[in-house]
Amino acid sequence: MSEPTETDATQAGKPLTLEGRLSRLEEILALLEADEVELERALQLFEEGVGLVRDAERVLAETELRVEELLAGGATAPLEEPEA
């Protein structure tokens, strides 16, 4: 089985959704748990995973803020997708 590449992870240049990020994190975790990954590749996967977690945390924080604004009756701005 071939390992997914970063191009696969970005869906042909489109930013990942939160669900896409979580799915890719699951793929990375499975690869790292397989113990068949060379150290350098494992480090690359780990770095990618850390970036995905940070992006997901940012999206969740923005979403939480938007929900709080909606509940408070304030105006909201549309969520912006991260720039690739």
C-alpha positions, 0 to 999 in steps of 0.5 A: 500500500502506498503512503498518501502524499501531501498532494493527496492531503490537500485535495488537488490544491484545495484547502482541507475541511476540518473533517479532511484534516481529521481524516488525514490525521487518522491516516498519519497515525496509522502509518506511524503505528505501523512501525514500518516507516523510516525515521525521516519519513516518520518525522515528516508525517509528524510535522504534517500532523502537527500542522493539521492539528494547529489548523484544526484548532484554529478552525474550531476556535473561529467556529466557537467564536462565530457560535458565541456571536450568533447566540449573543445576537451579533453579526457574524463574518463568514469563516475564511479557509486557510491559504495553502 
